[in-house]
């Protein structure tokens, strides 16, 4: 679009205000650039919200990674201790289930 606009401006003969295609192209360019600017602002706000939200999950991710690597390295203590990714997922799901059950139980006052 930019190349076409520059080409028409460079090759315009006479009064450029008489070139209807050029005027329409300029109007379309302005409309599109306004839409892009609005979408860029929205994208910046969305990116900021995503970054803020992802920071809430960082402590859990760090603990999960630490736990996973502890499980995979425990075989160095003894060859009897070998765990797979599937066993890690089972342990994490059990922990999530326990947390969910505790949150649902009413507090006794």
N, CA and C atoms as an extended XYZ file, in Angstrom:
327
Properties=species:S:1:pos:R:3:atomname:S:1:resname:S:1:resid:I:1 pbc="F F F"
N         0.821       -1.182        0.000 N   UNK     1
C         0.000        0.000        0.000 CA  UNK     1
C         0.873        1.257        0.000 C   UNK     1
N         1.937        1.212        0.819 N   UNK     2
C         2.840        2.359        0.882 CA  UNK     2
C         3.551        2.564       -0.459 C   UNK     2
N         4.005        1.455       -1.057 N   UNK     3
C         4.686        1.550       -2.352 CA  UNK     3
C         3.757        2.119       -3.416 C   UNK     3
N         2.509        1.647       -3.408 N   UNK     4
C         1.533        2.136       -4.385 CA  UNK     4
C         1.275        3.623       -4.190 C   UNK     4
N         1.149        4.047       -2.952 N   UNK     5
C         0.912        5.458       -2.650 CA  UNK     5
C         2.095        6.319       -3.093 C   UNK     5
N         3.311        5.879       -2.765 N   UNK     6
C         4.505        6.626       -3.167 CA  UNK     6
C         4.652        6.672       -4.687 C   UNK     6
N         4.320        5.571       -5.340 N   UNK     7
C         4.389        5.537       -6.795 CA  UNK     7
C         3.427        6.549       -7.405 C   UNK     7
N         2.190        6.573       -6.898 N   UNK     8
C         1.194        7.502       -7.433 CA  UNK     8
C         1.578        8.956       -7.152 C   UNK     8
N         2.148        9.206       -5.978 N   UNK     9
C         2.595       10.574       -5.661 CA  UNK     9
C         3.751       10.995       -6.561 C   UNK     9
N         4.668       10.076       -6.801 N   UNK    10
C         5.836       10.398       -7.619 CA  UNK    10
C         5.461       10.598       -9.087 C   UNK    10
N         4.465        9.871       -9.540 N   UNK    11
C         4.095        9.922      -10.950 CA  UNK    11
C         2.856       10.774      -11.229 C   UNK    11
N         2.417       11.515      -10.231 N   UNK    12
C         1.240       12.366      -10.430 CA  UNK    12
C         1.585       13.507      -11.382 C   UNK    12
N         0.707       13.739      -12.317 N   UNK    13
C         0.918       14.819      -13.284 CA  UNK    13
C        -0.140       15.879      -13.047 C   UNK    13
N         0.289       17.096      -13.065 N   UNK    14
C        -0.650       18.194      -12.848 CA  UNK    14
C        -0.987       18.313      -11.368 C   UNK    14
N        -2.184       18.740      -11.083 N   UNK    15
C        -2.638       18.932       -9.711 CA  UNK    15
C        -2.973       17.573       -9.092 C   UNK    15
N        -2.326       17.240       -7.978 N   UNK    16
C        -2.568       15.928       -7.356 CA  UNK    16
C        -3.967       15.834       -6.756 C   UNK    16
N        -4.607       16.971       -6.523 N   UNK    17
C        -5.964       16.948       -5.990 CA  UNK    17
C        -6.979       16.498       -7.032 C   UNK    17
N        -6.598       16.485       -8.301 N   UNK    18
C        -7.488       16.021       -9.369 CA  UNK    18
C        -7.435       14.507       -9.545 C   UNK    18
N        -6.426       13.869       -8.951 N   UNK    19
C        -6.274       12.413       -9.078 CA  UNK    19
C        -7.147       11.725       -8.023 C   UNK    19
N        -8.297       11.245       -8.455 N   UNK    20
C        -9.275       10.634       -7.543 CA  UNK    20
C        -8.711        9.370       -6.899 C   UNK    20
N        -8.022        8.534       -7.676 N   UNK    21
C        -7.439        7.301       -7.124 CA  UNK    21
C        -6.439        7.618       -6.028 C   UNK    21
N        -5.645        8.641       -6.225 N   UNK    22
C        -4.664        9.038       -5.226 CA  UNK    22
C        -5.359        9.511       -3.956 C   UNK    22
N        -6.402       10.302       -4.075 N   UNK    23
C        -7.146       10.798       -2.912 CA  UNK    23
C        -7.774        9.631       -2.153 C   UNK    23
N        -8.376        8.702       -2.879 N   UNK    24
C        -8.995        7.532       -2.240 CA  UNK    24
C        -7.937        6.698       -1.534 C   UNK    24
N        -6.787        6.524       -2.189 N   UNK    25
C        -5.687        5.772       -1.596 CA  UNK    25
C        -5.197        6.454       -0.327 C   UNK    25
N        -5.076        7.755       -0.317 N   UNK    26
C        -4.662        8.492        0.877 CA  UNK    26
C        -5.679        8.345        2.010 C   UNK    26
N        -6.961        8.421        1.670 N   UNK    27
C        -8.003        8.258        2.691 CA  UNK    27
C        -7.981        6.858        3.288 C   UNK    27
N        -7.822        5.854        2.421 N   UNK    28
C        -7.737        4.472        2.919 CA  UNK    28
C        -6.511        4.279        3.803 C   UNK    28
N        -5.395        4.862        3.410 N   UNK    29
C        -4.168        4.753        4.199 CA  UNK    29
C        -4.355        5.379        5.576 C   UNK    29
N        -4.999        6.532        5.609 N   UNK    30
C        -5.243        7.215        6.886 CA  UNK    30
C        -6.163        6.377        7.770 C   UNK    30
N        -7.213        5.828        7.176 N   UNK    31
C        -8.160        5.005        7.922 CA  UNK    31
C        -7.460        3.766        8.498 C   UNK    31
N        -6.669        3.115        7.682 N   UNK    32
C        -5.963        1.908        8.123 CA  UNK    32
C        -4.938        2.244        9.198 C   UNK    32
N        -4.215        3.344        9.043 N   UNK    33
C        -3.214        3.700       10.052 CA  UNK    33
C        -3.874        4.046       11.379 C   UNK    33
N        -5.056        4.652       11.352 N   UNK    34
C        -5.788        4.934       12.589 CA  UNK    34
C        -6.219        3.639       13.258 C   UNK    34
N        -6.731        2.691       12.468 N   UNK    35
C        -7.134        1.396       13.013 CA  UNK    35
C        -5.941        0.657       13.607 C   UNK    35
N        -4.819        0.703       12.933 N   UNK    36
C        -3.613        0.029       13.420 CA  UNK    36
C        -3.147        0.666       14.730 C   UNK    36
N        -3.202        1.988       14.818 N   UNK    37
C        -2.790        2.674       16.048 CA  UNK    37
C        -3.675        2.269       17.217 C   UNK    37
N        -4.975        2.168       16.982 N   UNK    38
C        -5.897        1.746       18.043 CA  UNK    38
C        -5.605        0.314       18.471 C   UNK    38
N        -5.363       -0.554       17.498 N   UNK    39
C        -5.072       -1.954       17.812 CA  UNK    39
C        -3.726       -2.098       18.517 C   UNK    39
N        -2.775       -1.247       18.195 N   UNK    40
C        -1.476       -1.275       18.875 CA  UNK    40
C        -1.625       -0.896       20.348 C   UNK    40
N        -2.444        0.100       20.625 N   UNK    41
C        -2.695        0.492       22.018 CA  UNK    41
C        -3.361       -0.646       22.786 C   UNK    41
N        -4.330       -1.281       22.151 N   UNK    42
C        -5.002       -2.417       22.771 CA  UNK    42
C        -4.015       -3.561       23.007 C   UNK    42
N        -3.143       -3.798       22.049 N   UNK    43
C        -2.141       -4.863       22.182 CA  UNK    43
C        -1.177       -4.562       23.327 C   UNK    43
N        -0.800       -3.294       23.501 N   UNK    44
C         0.089       -2.928       24.606 CA  UNK    44
C        -0.578       -3.173       25.947 C   UNK    44
N        -1.859       -2.803       26.057 N   UNK    45
C        -2.586       -3.034       27.314 CA  UNK    45
C        -2.735       -4.522       27.585 C   UNK    45
N        -3.046       -5.282       26.532 N   UNK    46
C        -3.198       -6.725       26.684 CA  UNK    46
C        -1.878       -7.367       27.101 C   UNK    46
N        -0.784       -6.937       26.492 N   UNK    47
C         0.528       -7.479       26.844 CA  UNK    47
C         0.858       -7.178       28.297 C   UNK    47
N         0.540       -5.978       28.744 N   UNK    48
C         0.796       -5.609       30.137 CA  UNK    48
C        -0.019       -6.484       31.084 C   UNK    48
N        -1.301       -6.711       30.757 N   UNK    49
C        -2.145       -7.567       31.589 CA  UNK    49
C        -1.625       -9.003       31.626 C   UNK    49
N        -1.164       -9.495       30.492 N   UNK    50
C        -0.621      -10.855       30.438 CA  UNK    50
C         0.635      -10.956       31.302 C   UNK    50
N         1.512       -9.964       31.206 N   UNK    51
C         2.742       -9.989       32.001 CA  UNK    51
C         2.449       -9.935       33.493 C   UNK    51
N         1.484       -9.098       33.885 N   UNK    52
C         1.124       -9.005       35.306 CA  UNK    52
C         0.528      -10.329       35.777 C   UNK    52
N        -0.375      -10.901       34.978 N   UNK    53
C        -1.016      -12.165       35.353 CA  UNK    53
C        -0.012      -13.307       35.435 C   UNK    53
N         0.924      -13.343       34.509 N   UNK    54
C         1.888      -14.438       34.512 CA  UNK    54
C         2.816      -14.387       35.719 C   UNK    54
N         3.038      -13.208       36.266 N   UNK    55
C         3.887      -13.097       37.461 CA  UNK    55
C         3.262      -13.785       38.667 C   UNK    55
N         1.923      -13.883       38.710 N   UNK    56
C         1.261      -14.571       39.816 CA  UNK    56
C         1.565      -16.067       39.799 C   UNK    56
N         1.847      -16.613       38.621 N   UNK    57
C         2.109      -18.044       38.491 CA  UNK    57
C         3.588      -18.390       38.642 C   UNK    57
N         4.453      -17.396       38.666 N   UNK    58
C         5.887      -17.651       38.719 CA  UNK    58
C         6.304      -18.459       39.959 C   UNK    58
N         5.840      -18.135       41.175 N   UNK    59
C         6.256      -18.939       42.337 CA  UNK    59
C         5.847      -20.409       42.216 C   UNK    59
N         4.637      -20.665       41.722 N   UNK    60
C         4.194      -22.049       41.556 CA  UNK    60
C         5.033      -22.759       40.496 C   UNK    60
N         5.362      -22.051       39.437 N   UNK    61
C         6.183      -22.652       38.381 CA  UNK    61
C         7.585      -22.979       38.895 C   UNK    61
N         8.139      -22.089       39.690 N   UNK    62
C         9.477      -22.339       40.248 CA  UNK    62
C         9.466      -23.547       41.183 C   UNK    62
N         8.444      -23.628       42.024 N   UNK    63
C         8.346      -24.779       42.934 CA  UNK    63
C         8.117      -26.073       42.163 C   UNK    63
N         7.286      -26.005       41.123 N   UNK    64
C         7.032      -27.197       40.309 CA  UNK    64
C         8.299      -27.669       39.612 C   UNK    64
N         9.067      -26.734       39.079 N   UNK    65
C        10.319      -27.098       38.414 CA  UNK    65
C        11.304      -27.696       39.415 C   UNK    65
N        11.403      -27.084       40.592 N   UNK    66
C        12.298      -27.607       41.630 CA  UNK    66
C        11.893      -29.017       42.022 C   UNK    66
N        10.602      -29.229       42.229 N   UNK    67
C        10.113      -30.553       42.613 CA  UNK    67
C        10.395      -31.578       41.521 C   UNK    67
N        10.167      -31.207       40.264 N   UNK    68
C        10.400      -32.134       39.167 CA  UNK    68
C        11.873      -32.550       39.110 C   UNK    68
N        12.767      -31.586       39.216 N   UNK    69
C        14.180      -31.930       39.122 CA  UNK    69
C        14.670      -32.674       40.355 C   UNK    69
N        14.060      -32.439       41.510 N   UNK    70
C        14.379      -33.252       42.682 CA  UNK    70
C        13.971      -34.703       42.458 C   UNK    70
N        12.780      -34.898       41.897 N   UNK    71
C        12.331      -36.267       41.612 CA  UNK    71
C        13.237      -36.959       40.598 C   UNK    71
N        13.645      -36.231       39.581 N   UNK    72
C        14.477      -36.883       38.559 CA  UNK    72
C        15.897      -37.149       39.069 C   UNK    72
N        16.371      -36.346       40.016 N   UNK    73
C        17.735      -36.544       40.524 CA  UNK    73
C        17.815      -37.463       41.743 C   UNK    73
N        16.674      -37.849       42.302 N   UNK    74
C        16.715      -38.688       43.502 CA  UNK    74
C        17.297      -40.070       43.204 C   UNK    74
N        17.320      -40.456       41.931 N   UNK    75
C        17.907      -41.759       41.580 CA  UNK    75
C        19.412      -41.776       41.851 C   UNK    75
N        20.011      -40.619       42.045 N   UNK    76
C        21.438      -40.578       42.378 CA  UNK    76
C        21.685      -41.073       43.803 C   UNK    76
N        20.663      -40.959       44.652 N   UNK    77
C        20.778      -41.479       46.012 CA  UNK    77
C        20.827      -42.998       45.968 C   UNK    77
N        19.883      -43.573       45.247 N   UNK    78
C        19.844      -45.019       45.077 CA  UNK    78
C        19.118      -45.308       43.776 C   UNK    78
N        19.544      -46.324       43.074 N   UNK    79
C        18.934      -46.631       41.778 CA  UNK    79
C        17.485      -47.076       41.910 C   UNK    79
N        17.076      -47.430       43.128 N   UNK    80
C        15.697      -47.839       43.376 CA  UNK    80
C        14.720      -46.691       43.112 C   UNK    80
N        15.170      -45.457       43.337 N   UNK    81
C        14.305      -44.290       43.185 CA  UNK    81
C        14.380      -43.755       41.756 C   UNK    81
N        13.458      -44.167       40.938 N   UNK    82
C        13.370      -43.656       39.571 CA  UNK    82
C        11.933      -43.249       39.324 C   UNK    82
N        11.781      -42.020       38.878 N   UNK    83
C        10.440      -41.485       38.649 CA  UNK    83
C        10.332      -40.966       37.223 C   UNK    83
N         9.159      -41.097       36.696 N   UNK    84
C         8.909      -40.624       35.338 CA  UNK    84
C         8.121      -39.320       35.396 C   UNK    84
N         7.952      -38.722       34.248 N   UNK    85
C         7.129      -37.514       34.155 CA  UNK    85
C         5.696      -37.824       34.568 C   UNK    85
N         5.236      -39.006       34.245 N   UNK    86
C         3.867      -39.405       34.614 CA  UNK    86
C         3.697      -39.424       36.134 C   UNK    86
N         4.689      -39.929       36.860 N   UNK    87
C         4.583      -39.941       38.325 CA  UNK    87
C         4.597      -38.520       38.879 C   UNK    87
N         5.360      -37.655       38.276 N   UNK    88
C         5.380      -36.244       38.679 CA  UNK    88
C         3.997      -35.628       38.507 C   UNK    88
N         3.354      -35.894       37.374 N   UNK    89
C         2.024      -35.352       37.101 CA  UNK    89
C         1.010      -35.883       38.101 C   UNK    89
N         1.120      -37.147       38.476 N   UNK    90
C         0.211      -37.725       39.467 CA  UNK    90
C         0.371      -37.007       40.803 C   UNK    90
N         1.600      -36.774       41.230 N   UNK    91
C         1.843      -36.085       42.505 CA  UNK    91
C         1.283      -34.667       42.467 C   UNK    91
N         1.504      -33.955       41.378 N   UNK    92
C         1.002      -32.581       41.252 CA  UNK    92
C        -0.526      -32.579       41.257 C   UNK    92
N        -1.155      -33.493       40.527 N   UNK    93
C        -2.622      -33.546       40.513 CA  UNK    93
C        -3.190      -33.857       41.888 C   UNK    93
N        -2.536      -34.733       42.639 N   UNK    94
C        -2.991      -35.018       44.004 CA  UNK    94
C        -2.881      -33.775       44.884 C   UNK    94
N        -1.804      -33.047       44.737 N   UNK    95
C        -1.635      -31.816       45.524 CA  UNK    95
C        -2.715      -30.797       45.174 C   UNK    95
N        -3.018      -30.670       43.898 N   UNK    96
C        -4.077      -29.745       43.477 CA  UNK    96
C        -5.422      -30.188       44.029 C   UNK    96
N        -5.691      -31.494       43.997 N   UNK    97
C        -6.949      -32.002       44.545 CA  UNK    97
C        -7.053      -31.722       46.037 C   UNK    97
N        -5.978      -31.893       46.773 N   UNK    98
C        -6.001      -31.616       48.210 CA  UNK    98
C        -6.258      -30.140       48.488 C   UNK    98
N        -5.640      -29.286       47.723 N   UNK    99
C        -5.849      -27.843       47.910 CA  UNK    99
C        -7.296      -27.490       47.597 C   UNK    99
N        -7.841      -28.063       46.542 N   UNK   100
C        -9.217      -27.779       46.144 CA  UNK   100
C       -10.188      -28.245       47.218 C   UNK   100
N        -9.976      -29.423       47.785 N   UNK   101
C       -10.855      -29.946       48.828 CA  UNK   101
C       -10.779      -29.064       50.065 C   UNK   101
N        -9.590      -28.625       50.442 N   UNK   102
C        -9.440      -27.779       51.622 CA  UNK   102
C       -10.140      -26.443       51.447 C   UNK   102
N       -10.122      -25.899       50.250 N   UNK   103
C       -10.776      -24.613       50.006 CA  UNK   103
C       -12.287      -24.746       50.053 C   UNK   103
N       -12.808      -25.906       49.687 N   UNK   104
C       -14.252      -26.104       49.646 CA  UNK   104
C       -14.837      -26.401       51.025 C   UNK   104
N       -14.018      -26.894       51.955 N   UNK   105
C       -14.521      -27.219       53.292 CA  UNK   105
C       -14.867      -25.927       54.032 C   UNK   105
N       -16.028      -25.883       54.688 N   UNK   106
C       -16.391      -24.668       55.435 CA  UNK   106
C       -15.517      -24.547       56.691 C   UNK   106
N       -15.219      -23.310       57.043 N   UNK   107
C       -14.400      -23.061       58.220 CA  UNK   107
C       -15.280      -23.091       59.455 C   UNK   107
N       -14.816      -23.787       60.474 N   UNK   108
C       -15.547      -23.863       61.743 CA  UNK   108
C       -15.058      -22.731       62.619 C   UNK   108
N       -16.002      -21.940       63.115 N   UNK   109
C       -15.624      -20.786       63.933 CA  UNK   109
C       -15.949      -21.046       65.378 C   UNK   109
